[in-house]
Amino acid sequence: MRLYDTFSRSLVELPAAPGPVRMYFCGPTVYARAHIGNARPFVVGMWLRSWLRSRGYDAQLVHNITDINDKIYEAAPGASAGLAARATVWYLEDTADLGLGMPDHLPQATECVPQIVAFIEELVAADHAYASGGDVYFRVASFPEYGRLSGQKPDQVEQGEEPSALKEDARDFALWKANKPETEDTWWDSPWGRGRPGWHIECSVMAEEIYGPAFEIHGGGLDLVFPHHENEVAQSRALGHPFAGIWAHNGMLRFTGEKMSKSSGNVATIRETIDEWGREAVLVFFLTASWRKPIDFSPETMAQAAARRDTLRNAFTLEPAAHDESGWEAFAAALEDDFDTPAALAVLHEWASTRQLELLRRGLAVFGLESLAERRDAPPEVAELARRRAQARGARDFEASDRLRDELAALGWQMRDEPGGGYTLVHDA
């Protein structure tokens, strides 16, 4: 299987099965209800794990939760711990409702502070970091490869942090931040005084705590390439740790053409989207675009995804055709080549139209959509209406036929007429 690697800017072969393939995907910063864009790296990671396991790989997934961060302190000055705890529960509830199961590990930054302090001490001892006024900063000049992941030129780097006279170099970034007691209610002791970790060091430590100094895939949104992932590379490789072999960055979700973000206010939450459209439509929506390309979220694109969902579900109201196992290879080839979900979705629709229901059931299960394969038998009152409509149609009583068709529609069923007077009942999911 091949995946696109941001670091090498090329397709890279995964190790042969059984691997292992250990994946770390950056999760949310928990300070509000997660928006639907936050679901994309979760979904991509869970789908990759599902597919790899189905192909005989020993695949594992870590999806972290950032519960120490400036955004949390800003959202709830003096009460950040309570907000982070509530938002963590919301996130776990909402992602569970996507019906994909959960990652193998869900580490939280607050659980790893002693390990983070120890990691920073190693960087200071190796002269890759320095303490200044209660803060600790990574010395970018000490790592010549800085900028390779993102393509940034080191002399033009801007970290996006607040300017600080405590830095030796404006490019340097915070590993540890001194406590601001007026706004920050959480702090930990360290050799540099009371404080808390910087954002970037949290992920390096959480990944290495679970997988060790080298693992196969690091994923996350494209917006994390710089500075977050660039700084993860620097922190870990400065100590000689190989860290991630492949950097897999999913494209951003755009709300009517613009990137979705809490800060700009143009958001729909995971919870709202599932409640309005159903989890299956959400998953089909994510299937419609390549994992590393942008995807546009709107009522129109969600309605299209819901219609695709219904087409796939309604295939299971039909009688299956003779099984043709050879069709599986087209589906597998799509996913083996950079996890091409639009091509795989096209194969699913082909199976639906040709009534290859066993293949369709297997393919849907890869994406957590096996519930679409639950056959729906019409209740007795619907079956009776359909029988009477077929009878009216056969008698060319089109007024009665149309009236009975509308009664079926009101109950959520369509009656598809077939040559010779036959018909199929299809439920409007």
N, C-alpha and C positions, 0 to 999 in steps of 0.2 A: 504494500500500500504506500502511496505517495501523498505527502502533504506539503503545502507551500510554507516555506520558512522565511520569516521576515529578515532574519540575520544574514542569510546567504542570498536572499532574493531569488530563490530557486525552489523547484520541487525536490523534496528529499525523501528517500526511501526509509520507511520504518524498519526496524529489525524484523527478522523473520519470526513467525509465530513459533513458540508461545511468548516470545518477548523476553522480559516484561516490557510493557509500555506504561510508564508512570506519568500521570498528567497532573499539573497544577494549574487551575484556572482562577484568576483573580475574581473575587466576589465583590459584594457591595460594601460601601461605607454606610453604616446604619444610622440614619438620622431622620428618616421619613419613610413612608410607605414606598416600597420599591416600584419604579416605573417599568413599563413593559420592555423598554430597552435593556434594563438590567437582567431580564430573563434570557436574552440571547446567548451570552457566554455560558450560562447555566445549561440551557437546552443543547447547545453545540457540544459541550463537554459530556453531558449525559448520553447524547446520541453516539458520539465517538466511542465512549466506553461500551455501549450496547453493541455496536457493530463489531468492534474489535473482539469482544468476548464471543460473539457468534462465530467469528472466524478462528477461534482457538487461542486467542491471546490471553495472557495474564495481564489484564488491564485494570488499573486503579485510577481513581480520580479524587483529587483534593480540591475543595472549593472553599476558600477562606472567607472570613467575615472580619472586616475592618471596624473594630469598635473602639479604637483610639485614633482620633483624627481632628484636625482643626475645624472641619465642617460640623462635627458633633458639638464641640465647645461653642461654636458660633450660633448653632441652632438652639442650644439650651444652656446659656451661661449659668454655672453653678449647679446645674442639674443634669449634666451630660450622661452620667452613669445610668440613671433611670431611663432616659430617652433611648440610649443605645440598647439597653436590655429589652425595652418594648419593641423597638424597631427590628431587633434580631428575631424575636418571636414572630412578628408580622412576616418577615422575609421567609422564615422557615415554613410558616403556614401557607403562604402564597405559592412558593415553589413546589411544595408537596402537592398542592391542588392541580399542578400541571400533569400529575399522574405518571411521572417518569422514575419514581423512586428518589433516592437521595445519594449524594456522593459517598465515597468510602470514609472520608474524613472531612470535618467542617471545623477547622481550627479557628480560634478567635485570638486576636492580638493580645487581649488582656490575660490570656492563659500562658503567654510566652515571654513575659517581660524579663524574668531572670536570664533566659537564654539570649534575649536581645542584648541585654547589658553585657553578657559575656562575649558576644560576637563583636560588639563595639570595642570592647577592651582589646580584642585581638587586632582590630584595625588600627587602634591607637598605637599599640606596641609595635606594629609593622610600619609605622609612620605614614599610613594611608589616611589617618584621621587625627584630629587635634581638638583639645578642649579649649573653650573660650567663653568666659563669663557664665559658666553653668551650662552652656550648650556644648555639643560636640558636632563637628562638621567633617564630612568626607573631603579629602584633598584631591580634587579632580586632576590636578597637574601630576599626581603620582601614578596615574593610570593612563598610559599612552593610547590604549585602544578606545578611550572614551569617545562616544559618538558613532561607533560602527553600526550599532543596531538601528538607530534612527536616521543615520545619514547626516547628523548635525556636525558642523565644524566646531571643534572644541573652543576656538577663540571667539565664536559667536553665540555660545550657549547662554540662555537665560532660563534659570530654574523655575521661575514663576513664584518663588518665595518672596516674602517681604525683604527689602534690602536690609542688611545688617552690618553695622560697623564691626561686629565681632568676627566676621569672616576675613580670612587672609586673601581670598579671591572671590569675586562675585559669582563665579561659576560653582563654588562649593555648595553642598547641600547638607541639610540637617539630618543627623543620625539620632540625636538626643536634644530635647528642648527643655530648658529650665521651666519650672512650674510658675504659672501666673495665678496666684491664689485668688485674685478678684474675679476671675472668669472660669478657672479650671478646677473642678472639684475632685478630679482624680489625679493622683501622682504616685510615684514610686521612688524609693531611695536608690541612689547609684553612687559610684565613686566621684561623680561630678556634682552631686547635690540632688535635691528633690526635682523630679521632672517626669517626662514621659517620652516614649520613642517618637521619632519621625516616621512618616508614612512608609517610605521606601524600604527601610531596614526591616519593617515588620514582615513583609512578604519573603524576603530572602531567608529570614530565620524560620518562619513557619514552613516553607517548602523544605528546607534542609533538615528541620527537626523530624519530619516524617520520612523523607526519601534519602537523606544523606546529601553529600556534596555534588552528586550528579544524578540527573533523571532525564527522561526522554522528551517531554513536551511541556512547555509553559504557554498557557493561553490567556486570553483576555481581550477586551475591546481595543480597537485600533487607536482610540484616544489615549491609551496607556503606554504606547511605545515610547513617548517622551513626555515628561521626564521619568515616569515611574519605572518602566522596565529597563530603560537605559541605566538608571541608577542601581537597579537590582544587579544587572550584569557587572557594573563596576565594583560594587561591594563584595560580591562573592568571588569574582575572578581575580580581584586584587589579592585575595588570600590564597590563590591557586586552586580554587574550587571550579571544576568544569561547569557546574550549574546546568542550565537547560540545553538540550541538544537541538531542539526545534522550537522556534517561537511562532505560535499560531495565533494570529490576531483576527478576530471577527470584525466585519464591517459594522458601521454604526446604523442604528435605527433612526430614521428621519420622520418627523411628524409633519406631514404635508410638505415634504421637501427640505425641512430643516432638522438638524440634529436634535433629538429629544434630550432634555436635561431638566433637572429639578430647578436649577438656578434661573433658567429662562422662563419657567412657568408653563412651557408647552409640553405637558406630560399627561399620559393616561397610565394609571397604575396597573400592575399585574392583576390585582384583585378586581378592579373595575372591568378590565378587558375580559377576564374569565367569566365574570357575572353577566356581561352583555352578550358575549359570543360563544361561550363554552370552551373548555380546554382543548377539544379536538380541533376547532377552527383556529385557535392560537397556534397549535403545533403545525397544522397544514400551512398557515401563513408563513412560518419560519422556513418551511421546506421550499417555498417558492423562489428563494434567492440563494445564490452561492454564499456559503458561510462567511467568506471574506470580502463580500461586496456589500454596499449599503442596501438597506431595505426600507421601502416607504410604507409608513403606517398611516392609514386613513380609514374612514368608514367604507370607502369604495374597495380598498384592498382587502379589508376584513370580510366584506360581503362576498368578494370573489373567493376567498379562502373557505368561507362557509359553504358556498355552492360546490366547491371541489370536495369538501368533506362529505356533503350529501351524496354526490355522485359515487364516491367510494363506498359509503355505507349502503346505498341502495343496490349496489351490485350483489349484495348478499340476500336480496329478496328473490334473485333469479336462481335457476337450476345451474349447477356447475357444468362446464364443458369437460371433455376428456383431459386429464392432467398431462401437461407438457413440462417436465422438469427442466428442459434445456433453456427455458425462458429465464431461469434464475441468473444465468451468467450475465445477461445484459444489466440486470439490477446490480449485481456485485461489481461489475466493471465500472459502473458509474461511481460507486462509493469508494472503490479502491483508487480511483484517479482523482485525488484532491477532494474527496468527500463531496461529490457533485450531487447535491440533493435535488436541484431542479430536474436533472436527467433521471434520477431515481423516481421522482414523482411522476414523470412522464411514463415510465415503465409501469408504475402502479395503476395509472389510468388506462394504459393499454390492457393490462390484466383485467381491469374492471369491465372494459368493453368486450373482451373476448371470454369473459366468465371463467378465467383461470383463478378460481376462488381460493384454492389452497396456497398458491404462490402469493396471491394478494394478502391473505391472512398472515403469512410469514413475513412479507415485506412491511406490512403495517406494524407488526410487533417490534421491529427494529426501532421505530420512531415512537413507541408508546401509544400506538393507535389501534391496538388489538380490539378495543371496545367497539370499533366500527364494524367488526366482523360478527357481532352478535346478531344472528338472524331474527328478524321481527315478523312474527306471524300476525296476520290481521285478526283482531277480535271478532266475535261472531256477528255483531251488528254491522261492522264494516264489510265482512264477507257477504252478508245478506244484501247490503246496498249494491255491492259490485255485481252480484248475481242478477239482481233486478235490472241494473243498468245494461248489462250484457244482453239480457232478454229484450229490453226496450230497443236497444240498438239493432238487434237482429230483426225485430219487427218494424224497423225504420220509424219508430216513434221518437223522433229527435228531440221533441220538446221534453218528454219524460227523461230521455237519456241525458240531456243537458242539466235538468234539475237534479237528477241523482248524482251526476258528476260533481255539481256544486256542493251537495250534501257531503260527499266524500271529502272534498277539499276542506270543508269546514271542520272535519274531524282530523285533518292532517294527513290525508292519503290521496295519492294520485293513482288513476287507473290508466295504464298504458295499453292501448289496443294493439292487438297483433293480427296478422293475416289469418283468415279462417275462423274469426269470431273469438279467438282466445284473448287473454289479457294478463297483465302482471300488475299487482298492487305494490306501490312504492310509498314508503312512509316519508313525509317531509320532516327530516330530523330537526 
